[in-house]
Amino acid sequence: MNNVMEQLRKYALLRGIVYMIFGLLIVINPKSVFQMAVYFISAYIAIMGILNLYDGFKVKKATGTYGMSFLGGIVLLVMAGIVLVFAKGIVSILPIFLGLVIVIVGVTRAIQSVNLRTYVNVSWMPMFIYSVILIIAGLVLTFNPFSSLLVLFQLFGGILIFMGIGEMVSFFQLRKIK
């Protein structure tokens, strides 16, 4: 269980910083950022893929097998390439895609918060509330009740800022676990 918590904590601070930077850029200048959104998303996916590959190689060196990190890294790198190749089509479905990604992150955080209940010195409820808010926000983005895509994109920027804060809080909470 400690290995799982270590994996969660490992890149939480980096994810939080990346989410907050992109969120602020989107809120401040949504039109310009929207034009480059596909490239930002592709770069983020590629960076996470490279980090997972790196973890996979570290696991291979320690255990002799690559593990799930290596496979996850390959999948993320392929996804980054697909995003770049099909950029025009992706822009048109971007709000739905972003909403679904946020829902998935929310569900993942909900599962993690339930797992945190086994630790006495870590409060699981803040992460659970965070996950519920993410799920609701992701569903709102997915079903797009707004008429303006830029307003929707600004909402997504606000959600990214919120996710960044949540990731940083998670990082410091999970640091207590040893």
Legacy VTK file of the C-alpha trace (Angstrom):
# vtk DataFile Version 3.0
C-alpha trace
ASCII
DATASET POLYDATA
POINTS 178 float
0.000 0.000 0.000
2.907 2.368 0.730
4.190 1.830 -2.814
0.814 2.967 -4.183
0.864 6.091 -2.000
4.449 6.821 -3.081
3.409 6.626 -6.744
0.487 8.995 -6.074
2.700 11.484 -4.284
5.613 11.297 -6.695
4.290 13.655 -9.371
1.417 15.345 -7.505
3.352 18.593 -7.038
4.415 18.679 -10.712
0.831 17.984 -11.834
-0.424 20.724 -9.523
2.008 23.303 -10.892
1.253 22.365 -14.519
-2.517 22.494 -13.920
-2.273 25.920 -12.269
-0.059 27.420 -14.998
-2.331 26.227 -17.796
-5.431 27.235 -15.845
-4.193 30.793 -15.307
-3.224 31.154 -18.972
-6.676 29.985 -20.069
-8.527 32.307 -17.672
-6.422 35.336 -18.674
-6.426 34.869 -22.485
-8.796 32.087 -23.590
-8.847 32.918 -27.314
-5.086 32.646 -27.835
-4.730 29.664 -25.555
-7.632 27.879 -27.227
-5.760 28.015 -30.537
-2.799 26.272 -28.927
-4.722 23.968 -26.554
-4.142 20.832 -28.577
-0.381 21.377 -28.520
-0.343 22.025 -24.772
-2.353 18.894 -24.127
-0.105 16.862 -26.408
3.032 18.153 -24.689
1.606 17.388 -21.238
0.641 13.865 -22.287
4.110 13.351 -23.805
5.880 14.599 -20.657
3.795 12.289 -18.465
4.595 9.466 -20.911
8.321 10.156 -20.686
8.145 10.262 -16.885
6.295 6.932 -16.869
8.898 5.434 -19.218
11.620 6.662 -16.881
9.843 5.032 -13.931
9.471 1.853 -15.995
13.208 1.749 -16.643
13.911 2.307 -12.944
11.572 -0.573 -12.058
13.252 -2.759 -14.720
16.649 -1.990 -13.247
15.449 -2.847 -9.722
13.244 -5.875 -10.439
14.088 -7.124 -13.926
10.602 -6.382 -15.312
9.230 -3.150 -16.736
5.918 -2.987 -14.883
2.850 -0.899 -15.668
4.694 2.432 -15.715
6.551 1.468 -18.867
3.389 0.383 -20.690
1.573 3.503 -19.488
4.407 5.646 -20.826
4.187 4.057 -24.261
0.401 4.527 -24.342
0.740 8.178 -23.312
3.370 8.862 -25.982
1.156 7.283 -28.652
-1.777 9.384 -27.415
0.366 12.530 -27.646
1.188 11.688 -31.269
-2.471 11.064 -32.088
-3.425 14.413 -30.567
-0.863 16.186 -32.776
-1.870 14.389 -35.981
-5.609 14.880 -35.552
-5.456 18.402 -34.058
-8.236 20.009 -36.152
-10.784 17.336 -35.341
-9.761 17.289 -31.706
-10.365 21.034 -31.289
-14.012 20.545 -32.212
-14.494 17.836 -29.564
-12.143 19.416 -27.019
-14.802 20.381 -24.439
-16.186 16.839 -24.356
-12.684 15.343 -24.178
-11.605 17.699 -21.381
-14.781 16.991 -19.448
-14.259 13.238 -19.689
-10.629 13.569 -18.588
-11.707 15.582 -15.547
-14.376 12.986 -14.699
-11.729 10.227 -14.894
-9.362 12.226 -12.668
-12.235 12.800 -10.222
-13.122 9.103 -10.056
-9.443 8.217 -9.576
-9.126 10.727 -6.730
-12.325 9.341 -5.136
-10.823 5.844 -5.131
-7.567 7.204 -3.703
-9.433 9.071 -0.965
-11.249 5.894 0.062
-7.873 4.123 0.235
-6.577 6.918 2.495
-9.102 5.894 5.181
-6.679 3.146 6.247
-4.198 5.770 7.474
-4.838 7.352 10.855
-2.754 10.505 10.345
-4.270 11.491 6.960
-7.723 12.974 6.497
-9.431 11.389 3.495
-12.493 13.646 3.378
-10.873 16.731 1.710
-9.652 14.588 -1.191
-13.082 12.962 -1.457
-14.846 16.345 -1.593
-12.295 17.470 -4.191
-13.044 14.373 -6.275
-16.814 14.943 -6.142
-16.352 18.551 -7.287
-14.117 17.343 -10.137
-16.695 14.780 -11.243
-19.466 17.389 -11.252
-17.296 19.934 -13.098
-16.259 17.313 -15.662
-19.870 16.348 -16.294
-20.790 20.017 -16.767
-18.003 20.372 -19.350
-18.991 17.132 -21.081
-22.626 18.068 -21.552
-21.771 21.726 -22.396
-24.751 23.760 -21.219
-23.042 26.987 -22.333
-23.434 28.526 -25.772
-19.962 30.044 -25.938
-16.970 27.771 -26.322
-14.628 30.454 -24.950
-16.698 30.780 -21.768
-16.579 27.010 -21.476
-12.829 27.114 -22.018
-12.446 29.751 -19.291
-14.468 27.508 -16.984
-12.029 24.724 -17.814
-9.148 27.065 -16.885
-10.768 27.698 -13.522
-11.192 23.962 -13.026
-7.500 23.435 -13.849
-6.526 25.990 -11.202
-8.736 24.152 -8.701
-7.177 20.815 -9.739
-3.690 22.292 -9.304
-4.497 23.405 -5.774
-5.991 19.975 -5.042
-2.903 18.177 -6.369
-0.634 20.335 -4.205
-2.773 19.652 -1.128
-2.620 15.926 -1.962
1.162 16.121 -2.283
1.551 17.600 1.192
-1.015 15.217 2.726
0.617 12.158 1.183
4.038 13.342 2.375
2.930 12.498 5.915
2.625 8.811 4.995
5.771 6.801 5.617
LINES 1 179
178 0 1 2 3 4 5 6 7 8 9 10 11 12 13 14 15 16 17 18 19 20 21 22 23 24 25 26 27 28 29 30 31 32 33 34 35 36 37 38 39 40 41 42 43 44 45 46 47 48 49 50 51 52 53 54 55 56 57 58 59 60 61 62 63 64 65 66 67 68 69 70 71 72 73 74 75 76 77 78 79 80 81 82 83 84 85 86 87 88 89 90 91 92 93 94 95 96 97 98 99 100 101 102 103 104 105 106 107 108 109 110 111 112 113 114 115 116 117 118 119 120 121 122 123 124 125 126 127 128 129 130 131 132 133 134 135 136 137 138 139 140 141 142 143 144 145 146 147 148 149 150 151 152 153 154 155 156 157 158 159 160 161 162 163 164 165 166 167 168 169 170 171 172 173 174 175 176 177
